[in-house]
């Protein structure tokens, strides 16, 4: 248990992981039906993305699960909450722009500083791409760094918008995870 939960009223991430592994086919089906309904309310999202966001939130501890709440109910609520977060993020900014905007307005004191900064950015892009099993991640990150638009990248990859937006969310999750790891290192 965590130090913040002395009376053990909240499940640990290990307990949640174990309960998720024990879900039945019928429970997974119920979760996918709920994810499909939720995904249909946000253009460009898929049931798999919504469920993945909820699982990621549950297993990383971003969402807490009280002991009295069944894990399927907890995950359904987490999906709803994560979809709301996706909706808010979509309103604020395109997730990929943050990587390419790092280049805009860059001011460095010396050529050495520019080389160090660029090497750090390249290393970060490589870490993010290496963390993904999808080779298109590196293509998208490199394309954005070269100033390609979302439309140009999607056309280059020859994929539908839904799939491209799913790829963007995957990159955002990887980028956020990389930033968290860098902060804790």
ROFIVO-874107 format. One record per residue: x, y, z of N, C-alpha, C in turn. Coordinates in steps of 0.001 Angstrom, whole numbers, plus 500000, padded with zeros to 6 digits. Example, Ala and Ser with C-alpha at 12.3 -4.5 7.8 and 13.67 -1.06 7.14 Angstrom:
% residues 2
513190494310507800512300495500507800513200496700507800;512850497750507080513670498940507140512900500030507870;
//
This chain:
% residues 185
500834498798500000500000500000500000500865501246500000;500294502313499646501015503572499622500979504226500988;501945505103501230501991505818502498500793506743502649;500265507229501522499142508153501558497825507433501863;497839506111501951496624505336502186496826504379503360;496933504908504602497220504051505746496097503065506074;494854503370505721493751502454506045493426501490504897;494242501521503833494129500581502710492760500635502033;492174501813501909490868501953501262490992502150499753;492221502279499272492466502487497838493359501366497330;493011500845496164493801499761495575495126500306495033;496170499521495186497468499886494618497451499589493124;498431500139492413498511499872490974498780498385490717;499507497732491611499740496287491459498432495507491578;497589495916492529496289495250492675495421495480491447;495429496707490953494644497017489756495148496190488580;496462496098488431497047495297487350496582493845487456;496617493298488642496187491923488854494703491739488518;493876492680488944492440492593488658492162492721487161;492920493564486483492745493714485039493092492401484333;494151491749484791494535490472484180493472489399484394;492665489553485427491641488560485746490285488842485098;490176489918484328488903490237483695488479489122482743;487193488851482720486654487827481829486415488420480440;486158487542479490485840488016478130484607488915478146;483612488523478931482378489315479005482670490705479574;483547490794480550483900492101481122484670492947480113;485586492313479370486322493045478335485353493545477263;484387492696476918483388493084475917482589494290476406;482179494279477677481441495413478250482285496681478188;483573496553478506484454497722478446484597498245477024;484721497351476053484848497778474660483567498436474154;482412497938474589481144498564474199481088499975474775;481461500111476037481474501439476664482484502343475963;483651501809475647484682502597474962484187503042473584;483489502166472877482955502519471557481951503653471657;481081503569472636480088504637472818480774505960473140;481740505904474030482446507132474407483239507688473226;483923506810472492484751507256471365483910507923470280;482681507477470136481829508059469089481486509521469394;481698509948470633481389511338470992482541512299470702;483709511765470337484849512620470031485412512221468669;485227513076467668485727512750466330487231512433466360;487589511397465632488995511030465544489466510094466627;488593509750467559489020508819468605488444507445468309;489133506426468802488675505062468611488458504415469974;487697503353469978487433502628471226488743502152471850;489660501697471004490941501202471512491726502321472197;491698503516471613492394504659472215491806505014473575;490489505053473637489821505425474883490151504406475976;490077503128475634490391502092476615491867502143476996;492751502356476021494191502435476302494503503588477246;493883504737477032494105505889477912493688505553479346;492549504886479485492059504525480824492988503514481491;493429502519480738494345501520481299495663502169481712;496169503063480870497407503770481184497243504594482457;496120505285482576495861506106483767495749505234485016;495107504084484876494932503189486020496257502557486460;497051502128485478498280501398485800499451502304486173;499356503578485836500412504511486235500061505267487508;498847505057488017498454505707489260497844507092489076;497603507509487829496948508811487620495495508770488067;494907507594488089493544507402488579493604506451489768;492869506770490808492844505896491981491543505107492003;491639503894492533490493502992492559490161502631494002;489059503166494524488638502771495868488306501278495894;488547500633497010488327499195497129486876498800496884;485938499652497250484526499281497120484003499385495689;484817499905494762484384500066493365484896498888492539;484000498175491849484455497088490979485389497626489891;486361496828489494487375497294488553486771497669487203;485722496983486754485093497326485471484446498711485572;483791498993486670483194500312486883484278501376486956;485353501072487670486483501997487773487044502320486389;487255501293485555487804501512484219486827502278483328;485533501999483452484543502740482670484566504225483057;484653504493484348484736505888484803486044506533484362;487130505762484385488428506275483945488382506601482455;487691505764481664487560506044480228486825507369480021;485743507557480762484968508787480634485835509995480988;486585509880482059487448510970482498488584511226481503;489209510165481027490295510320480066489792510901478747;488590510512478318488022511081477099487790512580477286;487327512956478461487145514374478754488488515098478684;489539514488479219490882515077479135491340515190477687;491072514158476876491428514205475454490700515353474759;489448515515475101488652516584474494489262517944474835;489639518131476098490241519399476519491579519631475828;492393518574475733493695518715475079493535519029473600;492562518408472971492328518662471551491926520122471332;491215520681472280490811522078472157491999523014472323;492938522651473186494060523547473483495108523569472391;495529522384471950496640522366470995496765521014470325;497389521010469198497735519777468514498941519199469248;498840517946469672499894517344470492501255517353469806;501290517213468504502572517154467815503233518512467667;502452519573467714503019520906467542504043521230468623;503889520649469806504824520951470887506243520538470534;506393519422469828507732518989469439508311519936468397;507530520256467369508060521112466308508161522568466739;507307523019467656507363524409468099508610524691468927;509254523645469440510506523840470166511529524558469285;511395524392467973512343525020467058512026526484466797;510771526869466962510353528246466686510896529191467749;511496530267467305511958531293468232513131530857469087;513856529847468660514991529366469433516091530420469466;516518530754470668517601531710470837518688531012471650;519873530923471067520997530318471773522150531303471790;522974531186472791524084532117472964525275531791472069;525435530501471747526606530126470958526276528925470081;527162528642469163526993527478468294527026526196469124;527852526192470164527936525005471025526611524753471730;525970525840472188524661525698472847523625525144471865;523686525617470622522747525141469607522951523654469341;524196523218469289524497521806469050523997520957470218;524243521415471441523784520682472624522265520591472615;521593521732472353520138521743472337519601520804471261;520177520851470073519711520009468968519959518536469273;521109518226469874521398516838470243520389516329471271;520010517189472227519003516814473219517659516537472549;517272517395471596516007517210470893516031515919470074;517124515671469376517251514443468582517188513216469490;517865513278470622517847512154471569516431511910472091;515709512986472358514337512836472851513450512205471788;513553512669470562512765512096469467513104510617469301;514378510272469392514786508871469246514257508015470391;514264508557471627513717507810472778512228507567472586;511513508598472142510075508460471928509802507430470840;510522507515469732510325506576468628510698505154469042;511765505007469827512199503673470259511192503035471216;510459503854471959509476503334472905508224502814472201;508096503108470920506929502675470158507292501494469273;506322500626469084506520499503468162506079499885466745;505588501101466594505070501572465317506116502457464641;506657502011463529507701502749462819507250504100462298;505933504290462200505427505564461695505656506698462691;505871506367463962506093507400464982507301508255464608;508415507623464266509617508374463898509365509196462638;508647508628461680508349509367460456507555510642460763;506578510528461651505759511687462002506591512725462749;507386512280463721508203513224464492509214513939463597;509855513192462720510821513817461811510125514774460846;508965514366460356508207515225459446507788516524460115;507348516435461371506944517643462101508156518551462331;509296517943462649510511518736462871510936519444461586;510612518851460442510931519462459147509861520449458698;508825520616459515507800521607459202506629521089458389;506508519775458247505378519227457495504089519422458287;503000519674457579501697519838458228501104518463458529;500055518472459343499344517232459651498809516609458365;498272517430457491497701516930456241498771516272455371;499933516922455278501026516361454487501493515027455057;501591514945456387502028513701457025501015512579456811;499745512901456983498721511886456799498713511386455361;498844512309454410498901511914453000500133511049452721;501264511435453312502493510674453116502341509245453647;501662509106454785501466507791455392500320507016454734;499495507714453978498336507103453309497428506371454295;497059507083455354496174506496456354494983507427456572;493858506866457045492690507712457323492947508630458529;492155509695458621492330510663459718492211510000461087;491277509078461235491088508419462530492376507722462960;492991507029462043494237506320462350495372507304462632;495409508408461876496440509412462098496286510060463475;495062510377463856494820510986465164495140510009466289;494904508750466062495288507729467030496811507699467186;497513507823466066498976507866466084499463509103466850;498797510232466660499151511448467399498993511250468909;497884510600469290497674510346470733498742509416471283;499132508417470505500202507512470929501491508303471145;501799509210470232503010510019470352502926510910471585;501746511486471827501578512336473014501815511529474284;501252510321474352501464509476475542502946509162475721;503620508812474618505052508507474693505854509736475104;505492510895474549506186512141474874505999512501476351;504767512351476845504500512650478250505256511692479165;505272510410478795505982509410479596507484509718479610;508034510106478447509452510454478356509759511665479234;508893512666479204509104513864480027509041513517481508;508113512638481902508023512215483300509292511494483735;509787510603482864511007509856483191512209510799483293;512254511800482426513358512754482458513336513587483743;512112513952484180511980514731485424512410513921486647;512114512619486647512437511789487808513877511281487786;514549511435486637515932510941486524516905511886487198;
//
